[in-house]
Amino acid sequence: MKKLFDKQKRFFGTRETFPYEFRRKQLLTLREMIVENEEAIKEALKKDLNKSSFEAYTTEIGFVLYSLRKTLKNLRKWMKPKKVKTPIFHTFTKSYVRREPLGTVLIIGPYNYPFQLMLDPLIGAIAAGNTAILKPSEFPSHTEALMKKILNETFDEEYVHVVTGEKETTKALLELPFDHVFFTGSPRVGQIVYEAASKHLTPVTLELGGKSPAIVAADANLKVAARRIVFGKFLNAGQTCIAPDYLYVDERVKERFVELLKETIEQFYRDEKDAFPRIINDRHFERIQSLVDTSKVVYGNHTNAKQRYMSPTLMVDVTFDDAIMREEIFGPVLPVLTYKSIEEARGKLERLEKPLALYVFSSDKKTQEYFMHNLSFGGGAINDTVMHVANPYLPFGGVGQSGIGAYHGKYTFDTFSHTKSYMKKSTRLDPKLPYPPFKNKEKLVKKLMR
């Protein structure tokens, strides 16, 4: 690991990664690699998570290709130094900011979207002019092996390189003084990454998770809400960090809404058992099962341990004290809780850890604004779920326990850049006001600085 790290640092020191043309060429090379290996990527995702061709393309391959297109289109503009305002007391002076590469960065990926959540940060790292070491999750073993093969065949190891292994590999990497660490995963592991990075004062981006609520008000369009919640929750079998973790429903519409949820699940997944994604491994399958209180299940809970299959499942009459509410589910189980008033709902939610996402379903603008402005969360949506992540003009990231930093689109470029500021001052004139002696100058200075 140390030899690889030193090799990348030396290459970065040559400044070959700095010019626009170099960065653009590498992004085009990355795009060509993805297009040429599209079927192999789909096959690996199928073997690891049973993702359908459609889901593999839309949530992983297509997502990354779209990100590449937007980055290539805007890269020159993002790199260009920008002139900013200068106060009047800086006479004959101009001020600028420019983005420069950080150096050698580490990207540690998760298992749920093993292609997208490794490649999308890499796009920003390349665009910003860095060298990068990537450590994919070992759980989706077919995708891990494929990414190692195609990326390491495409790029020189001194520039971009994939290393594989289990937690010992990650631990060894985190002992090195990277210029930035980008981690996507659980809050528990995020704490370990943060602690290790702090020893080198290495800045971090932590994309974590948490229990993201979907609030359903009495005045919501319940049919639309049911479709969008079911879609967002059961995408990738619930293994999505911004999936609605639980529903918080106005008690007046709870019965009707639960029936609509059942109908929607039937409509979406009745004939999709073979194509429904699988839980990543036996340990997580058993963990999710242990959270389910069968006495509160009103739909689903059909399982096949050998195939790691768990059907979309609904639980009702759930309370915040139940086992399923004590940790992020990260699986296809949707608990339904109820509230009596929006004030009660807000009061309860603001006492919990800040979630990565929050969703509000309501037709009333005041209700929408009440939750959006009175609760802290990473990002979210009104009358939708998960789709905010697909907007490259929105920063994606958490707050508090759900993460540090943000990315997507230009925000990824900014994450992997240092914002350098500088001034340029004329030497034709050199006012004496700033220099000693200061006698009789304070009055004028006050006037200029007010």
C-alpha positions in Angstrom: 0.0 0.0 0.0 2.8 2.4 0.9 4.6 1.7 -2.4 1.5 2.4 -4.4 0.7 5.5 -2.4 4.2 6.9 -2.9 4.1 6.1 -6.6 0.9 8.1 -6.9 2.3 11.0 -4.9 5.3 11.1 -7.2 3.2 11.1 -10.3 1.0 13.9 -8.9 4.1 15.8 -8.2 4.9 15.9 -11.9 1.8 18.0 -12.4 0.8 16.0 -15.4 -2.8 15.7 -14.0 -3.2 19.5 -13.9 -4.0 20.5 -17.5 -7.5 20.5 -18.8 -6.7 18.4 -21.8 -5.2 15.6 -19.6 -8.3 15.5 -17.3 -10.7 15.5 -20.3 -8.8 12.7 -22.0 -9.0 10.5 -18.8 -12.7 11.2 -18.4 -13.3 10.2 -22.1 -11.2 7.0 -21.4 -13.3 6.2 -18.4 -16.5 6.6 -20.4 -15.2 4.3 -23.2 -14.3 1.7 -20.6 -17.8 1.8 -19.2 -19.5 1.5 -22.6 -17.3 -1.3 -23.7 -18.0 -3.3 -20.5 -21.7 -2.5 -20.0 -22.8 -6.1 -20.4 -20.1 -7.4 -18.1 -21.1 -4.8 -15.4 -24.7 -5.8 -15.7 -23.8 -9.5 -15.3 -21.7 -8.8 -12.2 -24.5 -6.8 -10.6 -26.9 -9.6 -11.4 -24.7 -12.2 -9.7 -24.1 -10.0 -6.6 -27.5 -8.4 -6.0 -29.8 -9.9 -8.7 -30.3 -6.5 -10.2 -32.3 -6.5 -13.4 -30.8 -5.1 -16.6 -33.1 -2.1 -16.3 -32.2 -1.4 -12.6 -28.5 -2.0 -13.2 -28.5 0.6 -16.1 -30.7 3.3 -14.5 -29.2 3.3 -11.0 -25.6 2.4 -11.8 -24.3 2.5 -15.4 -26.6 5.2 -16.8 -26.2 7.3 -13.7 -22.5 7.3 -14.0 -22.6 8.0 -17.8 -24.9 11.0 -17.2 -22.5 12.3 -14.5 -19.6 11.9 -17.0 -21.5 13.8 -19.7 -22.3 16.7 -17.4 -18.7 16.9 -16.1 -17.2 16.8 -19.6 -19.5 19.6 -20.7 -18.7 21.9 -17.8 -15.1 21.0 -16.8 -13.3 23.9 -18.5 -15.7 26.4 -16.9 -15.2 24.8 -13.5 -11.4 25.0 -13.8 -11.3 28.6 -14.9 -10.1 31.1 -12.2 -12.9 33.4 -11.1 -12.6 37.0 -10.3 -14.4 38.1 -7.2 -15.2 41.5 -5.6 -12.5 43.5 -3.8 -13.2 46.0 -1.0 -12.7 49.7 -1.8 -9.8 50.0 0.7 -7.8 47.6 -1.4 -7.0 50.2 -4.0 -5.8 49.1 -7.5 -6.3 45.4 -6.5 -8.0 42.4 -8.1 -9.1 39.3 -6.3 -9.4 35.7 -7.6 -10.3 32.2 -6.6 -9.2 29.1 -8.4 -9.7 25.3 -7.9 -6.6 23.2 -7.7 -6.1 19.5 -7.1 -5.8 18.1 -3.6 -3.3 15.4 -4.4 -3.7 11.6 -3.9 -7.2 10.7 -2.7 -8.8 7.5 -1.3 -12.3 6.4 -2.3 -13.9 3.6 -0.2 -17.1 2.2 -1.7 -20.2 0.4 -0.3 -21.9 -2.8 -1.4 -25.4 -1.6 -2.3 -24.6 0.4 -5.4 -21.0 -1.0 -5.9 -20.5 0.5 -9.4 -22.2 3.9 -9.1 -20.9 4.8 -5.7 -17.3 4.1 -6.6 -17.3 5.6 -10.1 -19.2 8.8 -9.5 -16.8 10.1 -6.9 -13.9 9.0 -9.2 -15.3 11.2 -11.9 -14.9 14.2 -9.6 -11.5 13.1 -8.4 -10.2 12.9 -12.0 -12.0 16.1 -13.1 -10.3 18.0 -10.2 -6.9 16.7 -11.3 -6.1 14.2 -8.5 -4.6 10.7 -8.5 -6.8 8.1 -6.8 -6.8 4.8 -5.0 -10.1 2.9 -4.9 -11.2 0.3 -2.3 -14.5 -1.3 -3.3 -16.6 -3.3 -0.9 -15.6 -7.0 -0.8 -19.2 -8.2 -0.4 -20.3 -7.8 -4.1 -17.4 -10.0 -5.1 -18.2 -10.2 -8.8 -18.5 -6.5 -9.2 -15.4 -6.0 -7.0 -13.3 -8.3 -9.3 -14.6 -6.8 -12.5 -13.9 -3.2 -11.4 -10.4 -4.2 -10.3 -9.9 -5.8 -13.7 -11.2 -3.1 -16.0 -10.0 0.0 -14.1 -6.5 -1.4 -13.6 -6.3 -2.4 -17.2 -7.5 1.1 -18.3 -5.3 3.3 -16.1 -1.7 3.3 -15.0 -1.4 2.4 -11.3 0.5 5.6 -10.6 -2.7 7.5 -11.6 -5.9 5.4 -10.8 -5.7 2.0 -9.1 -8.1 -0.4 -7.4 -7.0 -2.5 -4.4 -9.2 -5.2 -3.0 -9.4 -7.1 0.3 -11.3 -7.1 3.5 -11.2 -4.7 6.5 -7.4 -5.3 7.0 -6.8 -3.7 3.6 -9.0 -0.7 4.4 -7.2 -0.3 7.8 -3.8 -0.4 6.0 -4.9 2.3 3.5 -6.3 4.5 6.3 -2.9 4.6 7.9 -1.5 6.6 4.9 -1.6 10.4 4.7 -4.1 10.8 1.9 -5.1 14.3 0.8 -8.8 13.4 1.0 -10.8 10.3 2.0 -14.2 9.8 0.5 -16.2 7.1 2.2 -19.7 5.7 1.6 -21.1 3.3 4.1 -22.5 2.9 7.6 -22.2 5.5 10.4 -20.4 2.9 12.5 -17.6 2.4 10.0 -17.7 6.1 9.1 -16.6 6.8 12.7 -13.6 4.5 12.2 -12.7 6.2 9.0 -13.0 9.6 10.5 -10.9 8.7 13.5 -8.1 7.2 11.3 -8.1 10.3 8.9 -7.9 12.7 11.9 -4.4 11.4 12.8 -3.2 13.0 9.5 -5.6 15.9 9.6 -7.0 14.4 6.3 -10.3 16.0 5.2 -13.1 13.5 4.7 -16.4 13.2 2.9 -18.6 10.7 4.8 -21.8 9.6 3.0 -23.5 7.6 5.7 -27.2 6.9 6.3 -29.8 6.7 9.1 -33.5 6.3 9.5 -35.0 8.5 6.8 -38.7 9.1 7.4 -41.5 9.7 4.9 -44.2 11.8 6.4 -47.7 11.3 5.0 -50.2 14.1 5.8 -54.0 13.7 5.8 -54.3 15.9 2.7 -51.7 14.0 0.6 -52.6 12.5 -2.7 -52.5 9.0 -1.2 -52.5 7.1 -4.5 -49.5 9.0 -5.8 -47.8 8.8 -2.4 -48.2 5.0 -2.3 -46.6 4.6 -5.8 -43.6 6.9 -5.0 -43.0 5.5 -1.6 -43.2 1.8 -2.7 -40.8 2.6 -5.6 -38.3 4.4 -3.4 -38.4 1.9 -0.6 -38.1 -1.3 -2.5 -35.6 -0.2 -5.1 -32.6 -2.5 -4.8 -34.6 -4.5 -2.1 -34.5 -1.5 0.2 -30.7 -1.4 0.2 -30.6 2.3 -0.6 -29.2 4.8 1.9 -31.9 7.3 1.1 -34.8 4.9 0.9 -37.8 5.8 3.2 -36.8 3.8 6.3 -40.3 4.2 7.8 -43.6 5.9 7.3 -45.0 8.5 9.7 -48.7 8.7 8.7 -51.5 10.9 10.0 -53.7 8.5 11.9 -56.8 9.6 10.1 -55.6 8.2 6.8 -53.5 5.2 8.1 -56.0 2.4 7.2 -56.7 3.7 3.8 -53.0 4.3 3.0 -51.9 0.9 4.2 -54.5 -0.7 1.8 -53.1 1.5 -1.1 -49.6 0.4 -0.2 -50.7 -3.3 -0.4 -52.4 -2.7 -3.8 -49.3 -0.9 -5.1 -46.9 -3.6 -4.0 -49.1 -6.2 -5.7 -49.2 -4.2 -8.9 -45.4 -3.5 -9.0 -44.0 -6.8 -7.7 -46.6 -9.6 -8.1 -44.8 -11.0 -11.1 -41.3 -9.8 -10.3 -40.1 -12.3 -7.7 -37.3 -13.7 -9.8 -36.2 -10.2 -10.8 -36.4 -8.7 -7.3 -33.0 -7.8 -5.9 -31.4 -10.0 -3.2 -29.9 -9.1 0.1 -26.2 -8.8 -0.2 -25.2 -11.7 2.2 -26.4 -14.1 4.8 -25.4 -11.9 7.7 -27.5 -8.9 6.5 -30.3 -11.2 5.6 -30.4 -12.6 9.2 -30.1 -9.1 10.7 -33.1 -7.8 8.8 -35.2 -10.9 9.6 -34.4 -10.4 13.3 -35.9 -6.9 13.2 -39.3 -8.1 11.9 -42.1 -8.5 14.5 -44.3 -11.1 12.7 -47.3 -10.1 14.9 -47.2 -6.7 13.2 -46.8 -7.8 9.6 -49.8 -7.2 7.4 -48.2 -7.9 4.1 -45.3 -9.9 2.7 -42.5 -11.4 4.8 -42.0 -14.2 2.4 -38.4 -15.3 2.5 -35.9 -17.8 1.0 -32.8 -17.9 3.0 -30.8 -19.9 0.5 -31.5 -17.3 -2.2 -31.3 -14.4 0.3 -34.8 -13.4 -1.0 -37.1 -11.3 1.1 -40.3 -10.0 -0.3 -41.6 -6.4 0.1 -43.0 -6.4 3.7 -45.3 -4.0 5.6 -45.6 -3.7 9.4 -48.2 -1.6 11.2 -48.9 -0.4 14.7 -45.1 0.1 15.1 -43.8 2.3 17.8 -40.4 4.0 18.2 -39.5 1.5 20.9 -39.8 -1.5 18.5 -36.6 -3.3 17.4 -37.1 -2.3 13.8 -36.9 1.4 14.8 -33.6 1.1 16.6 -31.4 0.9 13.6 -31.4 1.6 9.8 -33.3 -1.3 8.2 -31.5 -1.4 4.8 -33.9 -4.0 3.5 -37.4 -4.4 2.1 -39.3 -4.0 5.3 -41.5 -0.8 5.7 -42.8 0.0 9.2 -45.8 2.3 9.5 -46.1 4.6 12.5 -48.8 7.2 13.1 -49.1 10.7 14.5 -52.1 12.9 15.7 -50.8 16.3 14.6 -48.0 17.8 12.6 -46.7 19.4 15.8 -46.5 16.0 17.5 -44.7 14.6 14.4 -42.2 17.4 14.3 -41.6 17.2 18.1 -40.7 13.5 17.8 -38.6 13.7 14.7 -36.4 16.6 15.9 -35.4 14.6 18.9 -34.0 11.8 16.8 -30.7 11.6 14.9 -30.6 13.8 11.8 -31.5 11.5 8.8 -29.8 11.5 5.4 -33.2 12.1 3.7 -36.7 13.2 4.6 -39.8 13.1 2.5 -43.1 15.0 3.0 -46.3 14.0 1.2 -48.9 16.8 1.4 -51.0 19.0 -0.8 -50.7 21.9 1.6 -47.8 24.4 1.1 -47.8 25.3 4.8 -47.5 21.7 5.8 -44.7 21.1 3.3 -42.8 24.2 4.5 -43.5 23.3 8.2 -41.5 20.1 7.9 -38.9 21.3 5.4 -37.8 24.3 7.4 -38.3 23.0 10.9 -36.4 19.7 10.7 -32.7 19.1 9.9 -31.8 16.4 7.4 -29.3 15.9 4.5 -31.7 16.3 1.6 -35.1 15.2 0.5 -38.2 15.9 -1.5 -41.8 17.0 -1.3 -44.2 14.5 -2.8 -41.5 12.2 -4.0 -38.8 9.9 -2.7 -35.1 9.2 -3.7 -35.2 11.1 -7.0 -33.5 14.2 -5.6 -30.3 12.1 -5.8 -30.5 12.1 -9.6 -30.3 15.9 -9.9 -26.6 16.8 -10.5 -27.4 20.4 -9.6 -28.3 19.5 -6.1 -25.6 18.7 -3.5 -26.0 15.3 -2.0 -24.8 14.7 1.5 -25.8 14.2 5.1 -25.7 16.2 8.3 -24.7 15.2 11.8 -24.8 11.4 12.1 -25.8 11.0 8.5 -22.7 12.4 7.0 -20.1 15.1 6.3 -19.7 16.9 3.1 -21.6 16.7 -0.2 -21.1 15.8 -3.8 -22.7 15.3 -7.3 -22.1 17.4 -10.4 -19.9 20.4 -9.6 -20.1 19.7 -5.9 -18.0 16.5 -6.6 -15.4 18.6 -8.4 -15.4 21.1 -5.5 -15.1 18.3 -3.0 -11.9 17.0 -4.6 -10.4 20.5 -5.1 -8.8 23.1 -2.9 -10.2 26.6 -3.3 -7.1 28.8 -3.6 -7.6 32.5 -3.1 -5.2 35.3 -4.1 -5.0 39.0 -4.9 -3.1 40.9 -7.6 -2.1 44.5 -6.7 -0.7 47.1 -9.0 2.7 48.6 -8.2 2.1 51.8 -10.0 0.7 53.5 -6.9 1.5 52.6 -3.3 -0.8 54.5 -0.9 0.8 55.2 2.5 -2.3 54.7 4.5 -1.6 51.1 5.7 2.0 51.9 6.7 3.4 53.3 9.9 3.4 55.9 11.3 -0.3 55.7 12.1 -0.8 59.2 13.6 -4.0 60.9 12.4 -5.0 57.9 10.1 -7.6 56.2 12.3 -10.4 58.5 11.4 -9.9 57.9 7.6 -9.6 54.2 8.2 -12.9 54.1 10.1 -14.6 55.9 7.2 -13.3 53.5 4.6 -14.1 50.3 6.6 -17.7 51.2 7.7 
